[in-house]
Amino acid sequence: MFEPDKVLALNNAIGLLVVAAMNPEQPNIEALLGDFRLCLNDYEAWAENFWTAGALNVEQVFKVGNEVRLSAPKDSTAPVSSTLAMCPASGPLTLVHMFEAARFVPIGDTPVMLEPVISQRNGELTFGEPVHATIGPSGILEIPECWRGHRYRITFFPNVTTEHVKALYASYQGVIGELEGWLRNEWTSEFEPLWADFSKAGFTQRYGLLQQADWHGFERSLHGLWDDVKQVYALVADLQGSSEKLLEYLTQGELETLLNASTETIANVLLMLSDEPLMFIHLAAFTSWLRMLPPQYIAEVVAQVRTEILISFLLVRLTGPTGLKLGMSAKVLDKIKSQRARQWLAAASLRLAELTAKSDLTAHAGILKPLVVSARNTPLKPAPTVPLQISPGNAPVVQVNNPLAIARDKSAVMTRLGRHEPHHDAPNQAKNPNGDSADSVDKTATNGCPVSMVTGEELLTLTDGSLDGLLPFVFTRLYRSSAVDIDCGLGWGWSHSLAQRLELGAEQVVWIDHENRRTTFPLPSVERPAIHNSLSRAAIYLGDEPEELILALAGETSRFYHFHSGRLTAISDTYNNRLRITRDRQERIQRLDNGAGRALLLRYERRHLVAVEYQSFCPSDDLGETWRTEQTLVFYRYDARQRLIEATNAAGESERYDYDDRHVILQRQLAGGASFFWEWERSGKAARCVRHWASFAQMDARYVWDDQGSVTVRNIDGSEEVYVHDDRARLVRRIGLDGGELLKTYDDSGQLVAEQDPLGAVTEYRYDDVGRLVALIPPQDEPTAYEYRNGFLHARYRGQAAWRYQRNAQGSVTEATDPDGQVTHYYYDEQGRLLSVRYPDTSRHLFVWNALGQLLEETLPDGGQRRFAYDALGRQITRQDEHGAVTQYQWDAVGRLIQTTLPTGAMRGFSYNAY
């Protein structure tokens, strides 16, 4: 049994479309039709989420098509003007209300209201008595009451009420009822007999995975149509210009019928092609039809469905008002390999066409019209000083003086499709060992060296080495003063990046991470294989192996930590590149192996880590000799109380640490002699820093704490800063050194929803149901919207500009389209290494890598080549540019560049102090 996949029509989900229910049992037709009946939300949710301010956002523009043009007098030298916002002085104003189409398609029978602008103060307009009129069937109305030289606000259908919205919703329900009748007939006449011959034996094994792939391909086709839903509108808006494209869906005779259709008929079709909920209902009907297929036939049909078939399906249904009885085009059906699929789709579309011929979608268009055309606050632009000429086919030319041509097009997509993603959230803020709420160190506000402005604890983080490879790893250690009662092998208070474990209970799991934080989750199960913790920005998953649990933290780079029986066993990424952990007989971590011949060895004395070594693999008959130490990255030394008192790097530079009797740090001395000092209030893991200073005069800060989450930082120069956090360790207020105040607000999931800068400007953030940012609303600039697919960013919108991304299953961008339509393609190998980039001009950029993920060769788009070489520690030692010139690099023991030899032979040296 496979759970249904669902696609949402977003705008806070105005509807729901069930894409697939992968079940070998004969479908419950009533339940299936019940899903279809619910494809549009209940009235309250639908009306609130969809019919807001701009509705379908039909744009007001001075733009006309082949049959409508502005014609300047032959003797005129003045250009056509569209900038002066006033009625003409030469006579009454004439409104021309029409669709933006190649032919003249008037929008007639339209109530209109003009309101004169009396005054404007501080951006606020004051209006005079309105003028009410109705534009007749011609779409042309002369307004003699227009005051010459005055500006106006124009509103079409000025009296739209909730009754209009309710009527439209009822009309949608009528359309759903008609389509439900078609689906029920398809079931009884076509599909129910086929199910009688179906045997479910071996279904899951034979068809399951294949059908999942087919349905995901169908879902991509749905997205392909909806990504550019305006294309269907554009086909009808310019029938002559789109003739070649339309002939992919229509016969020549059917196209001629469309070309000869009345302007009123075309106007109704264009209205319905502006109606995204109506199109969504029809796509829901189509997917419901597919769901009726027995499993053995699904692959034959679903795998063949492409965006072209969906467009053809919409044309079959929505061109009904023209009198056409369209079936799916033979040209479209010929692209389907399966003869059975072609026959089913052809027959079903003809039966739908018969239903469409009886359906009065024209009535739906009339109900839709007031809501689509209504456009309050549409500015009335100036009338051109030249006449407007309308040439409707072979009829006489109509010339309109002082015209205001308001042309409406499908200017923007107002809904998007998105996958319904089951999201099990168990919000629980991570805690430090003292029980205080604690965010990750990189997201914690700190001061000094560094002291947490949330809890007052010290959070000293240091890097002691790294392991290169396809999955790079940095070995860090952290001293956390709230962890002074914990020794995980590096001395009291210290942890390192591999010091992680799980505490397993009957119903919950506690993750002790590398920062010594405790994050609690419910225990995952087959019913809930993935559980998020939004407050801690973490997630837990059931692994592929028995008793395996996988943990992950949110971040730009995905890292998955694999645990068996509570012990860390591996680290992986989305490409399943792995770092494997082996342990010694005492169950201590012994080696971290990247699988490409490089590893970190952890060496111990008794229970404490004393060294970390960088190793390379050398094949040998003696297993004990297969790993060779290239360098010891760090040595650790402890006192008699098992406290870390010294760390020495590969260059022999040491720093030292002193503590009080409860292991709380008092001094850190760097290799160069500089020292940092701490003074504390309270003791042990509850200690809170009240002063932090250094052996040099520039650094000396005192901290004054209260019990409401506030701390005042008093610097040596007398300046002050204030930090205020909530009980979830989120910064809610900060007063800077200049007195400026920053304010932040969060939702119940800990997501930042608004922040106000010191000047009072407010930035807002909006999130979807799974916590992903979907809108960023700055104080002044245009908002930015974000759309996701399969968990990854798919598109970014800002104003009329859109950036779109196609990705592979691992989330890497495979195709990027910029707002100008320029497309760049990216190609990767199975391990995620970028192999090539193909730019919009078709030039290519090529890359060659070794097994360690080191770039060996680069071929530029112009054909030039660069080459690179590395030493045993993964550091680049030579670089040959595209002209053949070679630069050489030398490094010291800790990876600092000490000499560069240029292609000319000139050398540059670098030296470093001990800080």
Order of alpha helices (4+ residues) and beta strands (2+ residues): beta-beta-alpha-alpha-beta-beta-beta-beta-beta-beta-beta-beta-alpha-alpha-alpha-alpha-alpha-alpha-alpha-alpha-alpha-alpha-alpha-alpha-alpha-beta-beta-beta-beta-beta-beta-beta-beta-beta-beta-beta-beta-beta-beta-beta-beta-beta-beta-beta-beta-beta-beta-beta-beta-beta-beta-beta-beta-beta-beta-beta-beta-beta-beta-beta-beta-beta-beta-beta-beta-beta-beta-beta-beta-beta-beta-beta-beta-beta
